């Protein structure tokens, strides 16, 4: 009965969105859009001396959103909140008043600041009590595209977020004529705590894209019906689903662009031939997006606020909390659709670039929902024997990653093989810490699988306990692989290995030690953790020594993507580019993947460290890093 209710509700929302497509309705919707998300460019750098001062109000109210009326938690009665513009080299004061009956907070995501100003209740301060005003004050020591959001409960899911743009003190190396922020988010009319309660009871509650009998009989991807059935039974034995791409889907979510659903048609204006800067921010609670603008090449010029050497692409995947700045140069006098398809392809956000208001372009249809593979489960493909004969073709690789197409492998030979009767190793693994490992130079610690490329380490016995139910047999370097669902598209796709920092400011000091953490989970009980321990179970913080340079190693033992965010310090991804490895505040770790990043522990204090999937963080994938 629950599933029927959700399908009917989703159909009703789609019907409503069609009704909202009239010109008169779209004009009315403009009144509800935040001022900065209307068709106007970012205003440019702030001039003058002394600190910039913003007075902000956090509140809760009913308002029109996503084709209906919902209870939002907002900043200045806007969803998203107002655009906050900062100036590198100039202090800022942000006075935040809480008008709600519950405690609130604002975290300035990606901004380097004193830890007391970081805005995480229970870690850096007590939170902002009802009726109180908290004064955030800090120097702005960086430039780029960032964002802010509540770090209290599930307020972020209900709309309490907004964009930050810090203008550079010197001449911007990126030249452009127009400048827009494009915030992507997911909205549900359900109470977020009810969403979480449903996931605790039934983790696939919102998954309506599971493998069906019809799909098996279609014998797709070049497999025979027997092969497809064998593959389905193997997943069933493991009590896992190849359709487990997103915990929360379009069954309850409406996907928004700058606070508007696709019928709202957010529009950014341009004159043909102008260089348009689009600052993409993924402010969703649980949703990854695949972004493309059919007919235009996007040149990626910044990642997580940090300038990178330009990378031309046709599509990129943006994880929760990440930001990417791109330049596009539309030369024709016509409209272009900005398409942001959810990673599981259960829905999309969309807007328009156009020479004039009221124009629109065709919206591409949703592509076929992706499926996870044995690689996403951390399987040792080199030990799978007969599976090698089932390769149906290579992954399309226009970006030079050299990875193979695992979605077209014949899994009928799995049987029990190296997986035992359950496929993935369910009794866990032993931490593997190869000394001085560098993702760009693995040395003897790296093996090569003929199907998947670099294997960083193989697992032994597990020490993670009941907080982790499935463990990857091997750990892989997946930085050169396209995001989930983009393996076979026939155009250029951004991968982490494409990112190179633009600045020549690399710290030449070698790391003095490695800190390894495993991303773990128990999907059936909807428990998420680091090293098998939820936050309430850990004895103390992760210790960084002030002034040291260290290597953080993240190993994903789950079959889901996890966007991992470190507050207060940069993580420099070791993607093989030497002194030009990129800095990021949020790193997506692919299933079965192993990522290493260099960190300068130069920010004393207590800092949050967590998965930025909101419900994963709430369910335990959270730690405190102490720099002392």
C-alpha positions, 0 to 999 in steps of 0.5 A, spaced: 500 500 500 505 504 501 508 503 494 502 505 491 501 511 495 508 513 493 507 512 485 500 515 485 503 521 489 509 522 484 504 521 478 500 527 481 506 531 482 507 530 474 500 532 472 501 538 477 507 540 473 504 540 466 499 544 469 504 549 471 507 550 464 502 556 462 506 563 461 501 566 466 503 561 472 510 561 470 510 569 471 507 568 478 512 563 480 517 568 479 515 572 485 517 566 489 524 565 486 529 568 490 532 575 487 539 572 486 536 566 482 532 570 477 535 572 470 541 577 473 548 576 474 552 575 480 553 583 482 561 583 482 566 584 487 564 589 493 568 595 494 570 599 500 573 598 507 572 595 513 568 588 514 562 586 510 556 586 514 550 581 513 544 580 517 540 574 516 534 571 519 533 563 520 525 561 520 520 556 518 514 558 514 509 555 509 510 557 502 509 555 495 515 550 492 516 545 487 509 545 485 505 545 491 505 548 498 510 546 504 513 547 510 520 550 509 526 552 513 529 558 510 534 564 510 530 570 509 524 567 507 528 564 501 529 557 498 535 557 497 537 563 501 540 569 499 546 569 495 552 572 500 558 575 496 565 576 500 571 579 498 578 576 499 582 580 504 576 583 507 573 581 514 565 579 514 560 579 519 554 575 519 549 576 524 544 570 524 538 571 528 533 564 529 526 566 529 524 558 530 522 554 536 528 550 535 536 550 535 539 552 528 546 553 525 549 555 519 556 552 516 560 556 511 561 550 507 568 550 504 570 556 507 577 556 511 576 560 518 577 559 526 573 553 528 569 557 533 565 560 527 564 553 523 557 553 525 557 545 527 553 544 534 556 540 539 563 540 535 564 548 535 559 551 538 552 550 542 548 552 536 543 558 535 538 558 540 530 560 539 530 568 539 538 568 539 542 572 534 549 569 533 555 573 530 559 570 525 566 574 524 572 571 520 577 574 515 576 571 508 582 568 505 580 565 499 576 566 493 571 562 489 564 558 489 562 556 495 555 555 499 552 555 506 547 550 510 544 548 516 548 543 520 542 542 525 538 536 524 535 535 517 533 543 516 538 542 510 533 538 507 527 543 508 531 548 504 536 552 509 542 553 504 544 558 499 550 560 495 557 564 497 561 567 492 568 570 494 571 575 489 578 575 488 583 580 491 587 580 484 585 579 477 581 573 476 584 568 471 577 566 469 575 571 464 567 571 462 561 576 461 556 573 465 556 570 471 550 565 474 550 561 480 546 554 479 544 551 485 541 544 485 537 541 490 532 535 492 525 537 495 520 532 499 513 534 501 514 529 507 517 530 513 525 528 513 524 524 519 519 520 516 523 519 510 529 517 515 524 512 519 522 509 512 529 508 510 530 504 517 524 500 516 525 498 509 532 501 506 529 500 499 522 504 500 523 509 495 527 504 490 522 503 484 527 501 479 529 494 481 530 489 476 524 486 473 522 479 470 520 483 464 528 486 464 530 479 465 526 476 459 528 482 455 535 479 455 539 486 455 546 488 454 547 482 450 546 477 455 541 471 454 535 470 458 539 465 462 545 469 463 541 475 465 537 470 470 543 467 473 546 475 474 539 476 478 539 470 482 547 472 484 545 479 487 539 476 490 543 471 494 547 477 496 541 480 499 543 486 494 540 490 488 544 492 482 539 498 482 541 501 489 543 507 486 540 512 491 537 511 497 531 517 496 529 517 489 524 521 485 518 517 488 518 523 493 523 528 491 522 533 486 529 536 483 530 544 483 534 548 480 535 555 483 529 553 487 524 552 481 522 545 478 523 544 471 516 547 469 518 554 473 524 554 467 529 558 471 533 562 465 540 565 465 540 570 459 546 571 454 548 575 448 550 570 442 558 570 443 558 572 450 562 567 455 557 565 461 560 563 467 555 558 471 557 556 478 554 549 479 553 548 487 550 541 489 546 543 495 541 536 495 541 532 501 541 526 498 542 526 490 548 526 485 546 529 478 549 528 471 549 535 468 550 537 461 547 542 456 546 539 449 549 543 444 554 546 448 561 544 450 562 546 458 569 548 460 571 546 467 575 552 470 574 551 478 572 545 482 570 546 490 572 553 489 579 552 487 581 554 480 583 548 475 587 548 468 581 548 463 578 542 462 572 541 456 567 536 457 560 535 455 558 532 461 560 532 469 557 528 475 557 533 481 556 529 488 552 532 494 556 538 496 561 539 491 561 545 486 564 546 479 564 552 475 564 552 468 564 557 462 560 556 456 560 560 450 553 560 446 554 563 439 547 562 436 541 566 437 537 560 441 535 557 447 539 551 451 537 547 456 541 546 462 539 538 464 541 536 471 539 528 471 539 525 478 544 519 478 539 514 478 535 517 473 528 517 477 528 525 475 531 531 473 532 539 474 532 543 468 533 550 466 535 555 460 540 559 457 537 564 452 538 570 449 531 573 451 526 571 457 520 566 455 524 562 450 526 554 452 529 548 448 527 541 448 528 537 455 532 531 453 528 524 455 531 521 462 536 515 460 535 508 462 536 507 469 543 505 471 545 498 474 551 497 479 556 491 477 561 487 481 566 492 480 562 496 485 561 491 490 569 490 490 569 484 487 576 481 484 575 480 477 582 477 476 579 471 480 573 470 476 575 465 471 570 464 466 567 471 467 573 474 463 570 470 457 563 474 458 566 481 456 561 484 451 566 490 449 570 496 452 567 502 456 567 508 451 573 512 454 574 519 450 577 522 456 583 517 456 581 513 463 583 506 460 577 503 464 573 497 461 566 497 461 564 492 466 556 494 465 557 489 459 560 483 463 557 476 463 556 475 470 553 468 469 559 465 471 559 467 478 556 461 481 560 460 488 567 461 485 571 466 489 565 469 492 563 463 496 555 462 496 554 470 498 558 473 493 561 479 497 565 477 503 561 479 509 565 477 514 569 483 513 576 485 512 583 487 515 585 494 515 591 494 510 596 500 510 601 500 505 607 504 508 608 511 504 602 509 499 601 514 493 596 513 489 600 516 483 605 511 484 603 505 488 609 501 487 609 494 489 602 495 493 598 495 486 596 489 482 593 490 475 586 486 474 585 485 466 578 488 467 578 493 471 585 497 472 589 498 478 587 494 484 590 497 490 590 492 496 586 485 497 583 484 503 583 479 509 579 478 515 574 484 517 575 487 524 569 492 523 564 488 526 556 488 526 556 496 523 559 493 516 555 487 513 559 487 506 566 488 504 570 489 498 574 483 496 579 489 493 580 496 493 581 500 487 583 506 484 577 509 481 579 516 480 580 515 472 573 512 472 566 516 470 561 517 475 555 511 476 551 511 469 556 515 465 560 509 463 558 508 456 555 515 454 559 517 447 561 524 449 567 527 454 565 526 461 569 529 467 573 524 471 577 526 477 584 525 474 582 531 469 583 536 475 589 539 476 590 546 480 592 552 477 596 555 482 603 554 483 603 553 491 604 546 492 607 544 499 613 540 497 613 537 504 612 529 504 607 526 509 609 524 515 604 519 516 598 515 514 591 516 517 586 510 514 579 510 515 574 505 512 567 507 509 562 502 512 555 500 513 549 496 514 544 497 509 539 492 512 539 496 518 540 503 515 546 504 519 552 508 516 559 509 519 567 509 519 571 503 521 564 500 523 563 504 528 557 510 528 559 516 531 555 515 538 560 509 539 567 512 538 571 513 544 574 520 541 576 524 535 581 523 530 587 526 532 591 531 527 598 534 530 598 541 528 603 543 523 604 536 520 602 534 513 599 527 513 596 523 508 588 521 509 586 514 506 579 513 504 576 506 503 569 505 501 567 498 503 560 499 501 556 499 494 554 506 494 558 513 492 559 517 499 561 524 498 566 525 504 567 532 507 572 535 511 571 542 515 576 547 516 582 544 511 583 542 504 584 535 501 589 534 496 587 528 491 593 524 489 591 523 482 597 523 479 599 530 477 604 531 482 605 539 484 598 540 480 594 535 484 587 539 486 584 541 492 577 539 494 573 540 500 569 534 498 571 528 495 566 523 492 569 516 494 566 510 489 564 504 491 570 499 492 574 505 491 580 507 495 582 515 495 588 518 498 589 525 499 594 530 502 592 534 508 596 540 512 593 540 519 594 548 519 587 549 523 587 548 530 581 546 533 575 541 533 572 540 526 567 535 523 568 530 518 563 526 515 559 523 509 555 529 506 549 524 504 544 527 510 541 521 512 548 517 512 551 523 517 545 522 521 545 515 522 552 515 524 557 516 518 560 522 522 567 523 526 570 529 529 577 531 527 581 534 532 588 539 530 592 540 536 
